[in-house]
Amino acid sequence: MPTIYFIFIGLFAFAAGAWILGVWLRRNPSKENAEKYSRVMHFLFFAGLGAPFTVGLFSPGLTHFDELVGLKSLPWKTFFLVLGILLAIPGLYFMGTTNKLLRALGSGANAFRLTKRIVADDIYKRTRNPMSLGYYLLALAVGFVSGSTFLTLVAALGVIPSHIFFLKYFEELELELRFGESYLEYKKSVPFLIPSFKSLS
């Protein structure tokens, strides 16, 4: 049970951090504060949304969450296993591709080494948040492949909504303060999350 509590505390800490730091950034808007608070939010992401699930791999193990909380496992195991694999493939692609692009074109990374410029090529021409999309797909894939109702619900009702809140309430403002008009123009032309497959000029 400690891991269960760890997961919910982590979710709360991440969402609360996005809200509090978003409020502070609105009251004290500057590039320096945007960079500082962004690093804090990256720490909260890894501590709140990363560490609890990493611990859960070993204790109690992905297939044991349901019995701990008294839930039945997902029905139609083969269906959800296949669906999970199908979601994991694009999820891994998005995560891998975006990491390469942020390093090569943004002179940064996906965490504490912040990018120095807007990355607007490759998959970033089609969605502003391909890494987040990949993360969401992988979160659902883990729940489906493990057959865990608990992990699927946590991903769908906890991890994904809290992270979207972070993107909309904190990160978009942080990027606007760091990159100014170039980010605002990028934001106008590229969808938030779901990729656009219109032909690109």
C-alpha positions in Angstrom: 0.0 0.0 0.0 2.8 2.6 0.5 3.4 2.7 -3.2 -0.3 3.5 -3.8 -0.1 6.5 -1.4 3.2 7.5 -3.1 1.4 7.6 -6.5 -1.5 9.8 -5.2 0.8 12.1 -3.3 3.0 12.4 -6.4 0.0 13.3 -8.6 -1.2 15.9 -6.1 2.3 17.4 -5.7 2.8 17.7 -9.4 -0.7 19.3 -10.1 -0.4 21.6 -7.1 3.1 22.6 -8.2 1.9 23.5 -11.6 -0.9 25.6 -10.1 1.2 27.4 -7.5 4.1 28.1 -9.8 1.7 29.2 -12.6 0.2 31.7 -10.2 3.6 33.0 -9.2 4.8 33.3 -12.8 1.7 35.3 -13.6 2.5 37.6 -10.7 6.2 37.8 -11.5 6.5 37.4 -15.2 10.1 37.3 -16.4 12.4 35.1 -18.5 14.6 34.4 -15.4 11.6 33.3 -13.3 10.3 31.2 -16.2 13.6 29.3 -16.4 13.8 28.9 -12.6 10.2 27.7 -12.2 10.5 25.4 -15.2 13.4 23.5 -13.5 11.3 23.2 -10.4 8.4 21.7 -12.4 10.8 19.3 -14.1 11.9 18.1 -10.7 8.2 17.7 -9.6 7.5 15.7 -12.8 10.2 13.2 -12.1 9.6 13.0 -8.4 5.8 13.1 -8.6 5.0 11.2 -11.8 8.1 9.3 -12.5 9.5 7.9 -9.2 6.3 6.4 -7.8 5.7 4.3 -10.9 9.3 3.3 -11.1 9.0 2.0 -7.5 5.8 0.3 -8.5 7.6 -1.8 -11.1 9.3 -3.6 -8.2 6.8 -3.2 -5.3 4.1 -4.3 -5.7 4.7 -5.0 -9.4 2.5 -3.8 -12.2 0.2 -6.8 -12.1 -0.5 -6.6 -8.4 -2.0 -3.1 -8.0 -5.5 -4.3 -8.6 -5.5 -6.9 -5.8 -4.1 -4.3 -3.4 -7.0 -1.9 -4.0 -9.7 -4.5 -4.5 -10.3 -4.0 -8.3 -10.7 -6.7 -10.9 -8.2 -6.8 -13.7 -9.1 -5.5 -17.1 -11.3 -7.9 -19.1 -10.5 -9.1 -22.6 -6.8 -9.5 -21.8 -5.7 -10.3 -25.4 -7.5 -7.2 -26.7 -5.9 -4.9 -24.2 -2.5 -6.5 -24.7 -2.7 -5.9 -28.4 -4.1 -2.3 -27.9 -1.3 -1.6 -25.4 1.4 -2.7 -27.9 -0.2 -0.6 -30.6 -0.2 2.5 -28.4 3.4 1.8 -27.2 4.8 1.9 -30.7 4.0 5.5 -31.6 4.5 6.4 -27.9 8.1 5.2 -28.1 8.6 6.9 -31.5 7.4 10.2 -30.2 9.5 10.0 -27.1 12.7 9.0 -29.0 12.3 11.4 -31.9 11.5 14.5 -29.7 14.5 13.8 -27.5 16.8 13.8 -30.5 15.1 17.0 -32.0 15.4 18.9 -28.7 19.1 18.2 -28.5 19.9 18.7 -32.2 17.7 21.7 -32.9 16.9 23.2 -29.6 20.3 22.9 -28.0 18.7 21.5 -24.9 17.0 18.4 -23.6 13.6 17.4 -22.2 14.4 18.3 -18.6 16.7 20.6 -16.7 18.9 21.6 -19.7 16.3 23.9 -21.2 16.1 24.4 -24.9 17.6 27.7 -26.2 15.2 28.0 -29.2 11.8 26.9 -30.4 11.9 23.5 -32.2 9.4 23.7 -35.0 10.6 21.0 -37.5 9.8 17.4 -38.1 7.0 16.1 -35.8 6.9 19.6 -34.1 5.4 20.9 -37.3 2.3 18.8 -36.6 1.9 19.1 -32.8 3.4 21.4 -30.2 3.6 18.6 -27.6 4.7 15.3 -29.3 6.7 14.2 -26.3 3.7 14.6 -24.0 1.6 12.7 -26.5 4.1 9.9 -26.5 4.1 9.9 -22.7 0.3 9.7 -22.6 0.3 6.8 -25.0 2.9 4.9 -23.0 1.1 5.5 -19.7 -2.0 4.0 -21.2 0.0 1.2 -22.8 1.5 0.2 -19.5 -2.0 -0.1 -18.0 -3.3 -2.1 -20.9 -0.3 -4.5 -21.3 -0.2 -5.2 -17.6 -4.0 -5.8 -17.5 -4.3 -3.4 -14.6 -7.5 -1.5 -14.1 -5.9 0.6 -11.4 -3.0 1.7 -13.6 -5.3 2.4 -16.5 -7.5 4.6 -14.4 -4.6 6.4 -12.8 -3.2 7.1 -16.3 -6.6 8.2 -17.8 -7.9 10.1 -14.8 -4.8 11.3 -13.0 -1.6 11.4 -15.0 -2.9 12.6 -18.3 -5.3 15.3 -17.0 -2.7 16.7 -14.5 0.0 16.8 -17.1 -2.3 18.6 -19.6 -3.2 21.1 -16.9 0.6 21.6 -16.4 1.1 22.2 -20.2 -1.8 24.7 -20.5 -1.5 26.6 -17.2 2.3 26.6 -16.7 4.4 25.5 -19.6 2.7 27.6 -22.3 3.2 30.8 -20.2 6.8 29.7 -19.4 7.6 29.3 -23.1 6.0 32.6 -24.0 8.2 34.4 -21.4 11.3 32.6 -22.6 10.8 32.8 -26.4 8.4 35.7 -26.8 6.8 36.4 -30.2 8.4 33.3 -31.9 6.5 31.0 -29.5 3.3 32.9 -30.0 3.5 32.6 -33.8 4.3 28.9 -33.4 1.4 28.4 -31.0 -1.0 30.0 -33.6 0.0 27.7 -36.4 0.5 24.2 -34.8 -2.1 22.2 -32.8 -1.7 21.7 -29.1 -1.6 17.9 -28.9 -3.4 15.9 -31.6 -1.1 16.0 -34.7 -2.3 17.7 -37.9 -1.8 15.7 -41.0 -2.5 18.5 -43.4 0.1 18.9 -46.1 2.8 21.3 -44.9 4.0 24.1 -47.2 
